[in-house]
């Protein structure tokens, strides 16, 4: 049984999805795919491009890891700034305008990364410029993801809310799949020397072009019915939205923050760090092999987001968090415990597909988080709590993961399970949060 998600009379409580709904889902999801591709392509090239081309070779391996992933994490640190600003105007002036602006802000720095000079050419300025570009990307993505979730949540009928948000999330994570696919094509079409010389730039230049396409596509979207109704009734938030969030919606912020920890760890560790750093680095699989594995995991992730979004509408939040996040806890431990440098590719790809499917549990974060706030400050509430938590946990996750994977540190001989234990821990946290009354029912007017 589905729960009440949107407490305003301007959204039908029950109706079939119509052609306009599917158009909105398609265009929003495709735009999210292209923008998230721009953001994550950096992570897929950390070991093969960023370290050798943008950092000094005199650094020891651990410092190379920390600097390379630190630049990646910097994109998350500025997300709250971009997110709060765009959300403010999204609650005041309309969801659609900010939804389009975020894509435009992503396209330029992505294209510029593709033409940046390397460390060999300009020395220390190369990683510094790369850092600036990542920060600009972070500001853009800070407005994109909460804006996309709110946009869809306020378009789809109530009884299809979970499916709608889950489908959109699958589109956003499809950017990871697209990133893996493009890097595989680059690996197949160019040799190592050509990739290091020039071919690595192609995915970033393409990403910039994708951004322009996304801006064009979003011209065909319409403002959400809920925002239009609020504006017509002059019921838009009169104060600064984020101030209202902090004063009146602390529990909702806490729920979103804790679920964001689960989502960010799952994506960063399970999807972005695992392929190159763990499967490629620790277990010595060839670049093409681990990229294909990552592509399979990203594909089943996109399917999992749709699956668990659909199940939200059918079985409700409590059962869904147990099934999805509980399944992720178990499959993550199984996946990392099974990894071996002697295992067959068939076995590797099978367990990766299973693990990837349950990473689709991340769809529960926006499903629960978006409905936890009232419509008048929904964008600001979700954006503030989501981006602030993402910035905090993304700053510590790469370093903590590298620490857990080191046999010389906390886990010792069980360090091979470090990533799996971390994901399992945040999965159990998500299950606990899913039992909060506000998480189960969403915001309700008295």
C-alpha positions in Angstrom: 0.0 0.0 0.0 1.4 3.4 -0.9 1.7 6.3 1.5 0.6 9.9 1.2 3.4 11.8 -0.3 2.1 15.1 -1.5 -0.3 17.0 0.6 -1.8 19.5 -1.8 -5.0 19.3 -3.8 -3.3 20.2 -7.1 -2.0 16.6 -7.6 -4.3 13.8 -8.5 -4.4 11.2 -5.8 -4.9 8.4 -8.3 -4.8 8.2 -12.1 -2.8 6.2 -14.6 0.5 7.5 -15.9 -0.3 9.3 -19.2 1.8 10.3 -22.2 2.8 13.6 -20.7 4.1 11.8 -17.5 6.2 9.5 -19.6 7.6 12.5 -21.7 8.5 14.3 -18.5 10.2 11.2 -17.0 12.1 10.5 -20.3 13.4 14.0 -20.8 14.2 14.5 -17.1 15.9 11.1 -16.8 17.9 11.6 -20.0 19.0 15.1 -18.9 20.1 13.6 -15.6 22.0 10.8 -17.3 24.0 13.3 -19.4 24.7 15.6 -16.4 25.7 12.8 -14.1 28.0 11.3 -16.8 29.8 14.7 -16.8 30.3 14.5 -13.0 31.5 10.9 -12.6 33.7 10.5 -15.7 36.6 11.9 -13.6 36.3 9.0 -11.1 36.5 6.5 -13.9 39.9 8.0 -15.0 41.5 8.5 -11.6 43.9 5.6 -11.8 44.6 5.7 -15.5 44.7 9.4 -16.2 44.5 11.7 -13.2 47.4 10.1 -11.3 49.9 9.9 -14.2 49.0 13.1 -16.0 47.9 15.6 -13.3 50.0 14.7 -10.2 53.7 14.6 -9.7 55.3 11.1 -10.1 57.4 11.7 -7.0 54.5 11.1 -4.7 54.2 7.7 -3.0 51.2 5.5 -3.9 49.2 6.3 -0.8 49.6 10.1 -1.3 48.7 9.7 -5.0 45.5 8.0 -3.9 44.7 10.7 -1.3 45.3 13.6 -3.6 43.5 12.1 -6.6 40.4 11.1 -4.6 40.7 14.4 -2.7 40.2 16.3 -5.9 37.2 14.1 -6.6 35.8 14.7 -3.2 36.2 18.5 -3.6 33.4 18.4 -6.1 31.1 17.2 -3.3 32.4 19.8 -0.8 30.9 22.7 -2.8 27.6 21.0 -3.5 25.8 22.7 -0.6 26.6 26.1 -1.9 25.3 25.5 -5.4 22.4 23.4 -4.0 21.2 26.0 -1.5 21.4 28.9 -4.0 19.5 27.1 -6.8 17.0 25.6 -4.3 16.2 29.0 -2.9 15.3 30.3 -6.4 13.6 27.0 -7.2 11.2 27.5 -4.3 10.7 31.2 -5.2 10.8 31.4 -9.0 10.1 27.8 -10.2 11.5 24.3 -10.4 12.0 24.3 -14.2 14.3 27.3 -14.4 16.8 25.9 -11.9 16.5 22.5 -13.4 17.8 23.9 -16.7 20.4 26.1 -15.2 22.1 23.3 -13.4 22.8 21.5 -16.7 24.3 24.6 -18.3 26.6 25.0 -15.3 27.9 21.5 -15.6 28.6 21.6 -19.4 31.3 24.3 -19.3 33.8 22.9 -16.7 33.4 19.4 -18.1 34.4 20.7 -21.6 37.3 22.6 -20.0 38.7 19.5 -18.3 38.9 18.0 -21.7 41.3 20.7 -22.9 43.3 21.3 -19.7 47.1 21.1 -19.9 48.8 18.4 -17.9 51.3 18.5 -15.0 54.2 18.0 -17.5 53.2 21.2 -19.2 52.3 23.6 -16.4 53.3 21.9 -13.2 51.3 22.4 -10.1 48.8 24.6 -11.9 47.4 21.4 -13.6 46.0 19.8 -10.5 44.9 23.2 -9.2 42.9 23.9 -12.4 41.5 20.4 -12.3 40.4 21.1 -8.7 38.6 24.3 -9.7 36.8 22.5 -12.5 35.6 19.8 -10.1 34.3 22.4 -7.7 32.3 24.1 -10.5 30.9 20.7 -11.4 30.0 20.1 -7.8 28.1 23.4 -7.5 26.1 22.4 -10.6 25.3 18.8 -9.4 24.2 20.2 -6.0 21.2 21.8 -7.7 20.6 19.1 -10.3 19.8 16.0 -8.2 17.4 17.5 -5.6 15.8 19.6 -8.3 15.3 16.6 -10.5 13.7 14.5 -7.7 11.4 17.4 -6.7 10.5 18.0 -10.3 9.3 14.4 -10.9 7.8 14.0 -7.4 5.5 17.0 -8.2 4.5 15.7 -11.7 3.6 12.0 -11.2 0.3 10.8 -9.6 0.5 9.9 -5.9 0.2 6.2 -6.3 3.1 6.1 -8.9 5.3 8.4 -6.8 7.8 5.6 -5.9 8.1 4.4 -9.5 8.5 8.0 -10.8 11.3 8.9 -8.4 12.9 5.5 -8.8 12.8 5.8 -12.6 14.4 9.2 -12.5 17.1 8.0 -10.2 17.8 5.2 -12.6 18.2 7.8 -15.3 20.7 9.7 -13.2 22.7 6.6 -12.3 22.6 5.8 -16.0 25.2 8.5 -16.3 27.6 6.1 -14.6 26.7 3.4 -17.1 27.3 5.8 -19.9 30.6 6.8 -18.4 31.8 3.2 -18.2 30.6 2.5 -21.8 32.5 5.5 -23.2 35.7 4.6 -21.4 35.4 1.0 -22.7 35.0 2.3 -26.2 38.1 4.5 -25.7 40.1 1.5 -24.4 39.0 -0.6 -27.4 39.8 2.0 -30.0 43.1 3.4 -28.7 46.3 2.0 -27.3 47.6 3.1 -23.9 50.0 5.6 -25.4 47.3 7.3 -27.5 45.0 7.4 -24.5 47.6 9.1 -22.4 48.6 11.5 -25.2 45.1 12.7 -26.3 42.3 10.2 -26.3 41.4 10.6 -22.6 40.2 14.1 -23.5 37.4 12.8 -25.7 34.9 11.7 -23.0 35.2 15.1 -21.3 34.7 17.1 -24.6 31.7 14.8 -25.4 30.4 15.5 -21.9 30.4 19.2 -22.6 28.4 18.6 -25.8 26.0 16.4 -23.8 25.4 19.3 -21.5 24.3 21.6 -24.3 22.0 18.8 -25.5 20.5 18.6 -22.0 19.8 22.3 -21.9 17.9 22.0 -25.2 15.9 19.0 -24.1 14.7 20.6 -20.9 13.1 23.4 -22.9 10.3 20.9 -23.6 9.5 20.4 -19.9 6.7 22.2 -18.2 6.6 23.7 -14.6 5.3 21.3 -12.0 1.6 21.4 -11.2 2.3 21.8 -7.5 4.5 24.9 -7.9 2.0 26.5 -10.3 -0.8 25.9 -7.8 1.3 27.3 -4.9 2.0 30.4 -7.0 -1.6 30.8 -8.0 -2.7 30.6 -4.4 0.1 33.0 -3.4 1.3 30.2 -1.0 4.9 30.3 -1.9 7.3 30.6 1.0 7.6 34.2 2.1 10.7 33.9 4.2 14.1 32.6 3.2 13.2 28.9 2.6 16.4 27.4 4.1 15.7 29.3 7.3 12.3 27.8 7.6 13.8 24.4 7.0 16.2 24.9 9.9 13.6 26.2 12.2 10.7 23.8 11.6 12.0 20.6 9.8 15.0 19.3 11.8 13.8 15.7 11.9 13.3 15.7 8.1 16.8 17.1 7.7 18.2 14.3 10.0 16.4 11.6 8.0 17.7 12.9 4.7 21.2 13.3 6.1 21.4 9.8 7.4 20.0 8.3 4.2 22.4 10.4 2.2 25.3 8.8 4.1 24.0 5.4 3.0 23.5 6.6 -0.6 26.9 8.4 -0.9 28.9 5.5 0.5 27.1 3.0 -1.8 27.8 5.1 -4.9 31.3 6.2 -4.1 32.6 2.9 -2.6 30.5 0.3 -4.4 30.3 1.9 -7.9 33.2 4.4 -8.3 36.1 3.2 -6.1 35.6 -0.6 -6.4 36.2 -1.0 -10.2 39.6 0.7 -10.6 40.9 0.8 -7.0 39.8 -2.6 -5.7 39.1 -4.9 -8.6 41.8 -3.4 -10.8 44.3 -2.3 -8.2 44.1 -4.9 -5.4 43.2 -7.9 -7.6 45.0 -6.9 -10.7 42.3 -7.4 -13.3 43.0 -5.7 -16.7 41.6 -2.2 -17.3 39.1 -3.5 -19.9 37.9 -6.3 -17.5 37.2 -4.1 -14.6 35.6 -1.5 -16.8 33.2 -4.1 -18.2 32.5 -5.3 -14.6 31.8 -1.7 -13.6 29.5 -1.3 -16.6 27.5 -4.4 -15.6 27.2 -3.1 -12.0 26.0 0.3 -13.3 23.5 -1.4 -15.6 21.9 -3.5 -12.8 22.0 -0.4 -10.5 19.8 1.4 -13.0 17.4 -1.6 -13.0 17.5 -1.8 -9.3 16.4 1.8 -8.9 13.3 1.2 -11.0 12.6 -2.1 -9.2 12.7 -0.7 -5.7 10.8 2.4 -6.8 8.1 0.2 -8.1 8.1 -1.9 -4.9 7.7 1.3 -2.9 4.3 1.8 -4.4 3.3 -1.9 -3.9 4.6 -2.9 -0.5 5.3 0.3 1.3 8.4 1.8 2.9 9.0 -0.6 5.8 9.1 -3.8 3.8 11.0 -2.0 1.0 13.8 -0.8 3.2 14.3 -4.2 4.7 14.3 -5.9 1.3 16.5 -3.4 -0.6 19.0 -2.2 2.0 19.0 -5.6 3.8 19.8 -7.2 0.4 22.6 -4.7 -0.2 24.2 -5.4 3.2 24.3 -9.1 2.4 25.3 -8.9 -1.2 28.1 -6.4 -0.5 29.7 -8.7 2.0 29.3 -11.6 -0.4 30.8 -9.6 -3.3 33.9 -8.4 -1.5 34.5 -11.8 0.3 34.4 -13.5 -3.1 36.9 -11.3 -4.9 40.1 -13.1 -5.9 42.7 -12.5 -8.5 42.3 -16.1 -9.7 38.5 -16.0 -10.1 37.0 -16.3 -13.6 35.5 -13.3 -15.3 32.2 -15.1 -15.5 32.0 -15.4 -11.8 33.2 -11.8 -11.3 30.6 -10.4 -13.6 27.8 -12.5 -12.0 28.5 -11.4 -8.5 29.0 -7.8 -9.7 25.5 -7.9 -11.4 23.9 -9.1 -8.2 25.7 -6.6 -6.0 24.8 -3.8 -8.5 21.1 -4.7 -8.5 20.8 -4.2 -4.7 22.7 -0.9 -4.9 19.5 0.2 -6.4 18.4 0.6 -2.8 19.7 4.2 -3.1 16.4 5.1 -4.8 14.8 4.9 -1.3 16.8 8.0 -0.3 15.1 10.5 -2.6 11.8 8.6 -2.3 11.8 9.1 1.5 13.6 12.4 1.5 11.5 14.3 -1.0 8.2 13.7 0.7 9.6 14.5 4.1 9.2 18.3 3.4 6.1 20.4 2.6 5.8 21.7 -1.0 6.6 25.3 -0.2 10.1 24.5 1.0 10.6 21.1 -0.5 13.4 21.9 -2.9 15.4 23.9 -0.3 14.8 21.3 2.5 15.9 18.3 0.3 18.8 20.2 -1.3 20.2 21.6 2.0 20.1 18.4 4.0 21.1 16.1 1.1 24.0 18.2 -0.2 25.4 19.1 3.2 25.4 15.5 4.2 26.9 14.4 0.9 29.7 17.0 1.3 30.5 15.8 4.8 30.5 12.1 4.1 32.1 12.3 0.6 35.0 14.1 2.3 35.7 11.2 4.7 34.7 8.2 2.6 37.6 7.9 0.2 40.2 8.3 3.0 38.2 5.9 5.3 37.9 3.3 2.5 41.6 3.4 1.7 42.3 3.1 5.4 39.9 0.1 5.8 41.5 -1.6 2.7 45.0 -1.4 4.2 46.2 -4.6 6.0 48.4 -2.4 8.3 45.4 -0.7 9.8 42.2 -1.4 11.6 40.9 -4.6 10.0 44.3 -6.3 9.5 44.0 -9.6 7.7 40.3 -8.9 7.1 41.0 -5.7 5.2 39.8 -7.3 2.0 36.3 -6.9 3.5 36.7 -3.3 4.4 34.6 -1.8 1.6 31.9 -4.5 2.1 31.7 -3.8 5.8 31.4 -0.1 5.3 28.5 -0.5 2.8 26.8 -3.1 5.1 27.0 -0.7 8.0 25.4 2.2 6.2 22.8 -0.2 4.8 21.7 -1.2 8.3 21.6 2.5 9.2 19.2 3.1 6.3 16.9 0.3 7.5 16.7 1.9 10.9 15.9 5.3 9.5 13.2 3.7 7.3 11.3 3.0 10.5 11.0 6.6 11.5 7.3 7.7 11.3 8.2 10.7 9.0 10.2 8.4 6.8 7.3 6.0 6.4 4.5 8.6 5.9 6.1 11.7 4.6 5.1 15.3 5.7 1.4 15.6 6.5 -0.7 18.7 7.1 -2.7 18.8 10.3 
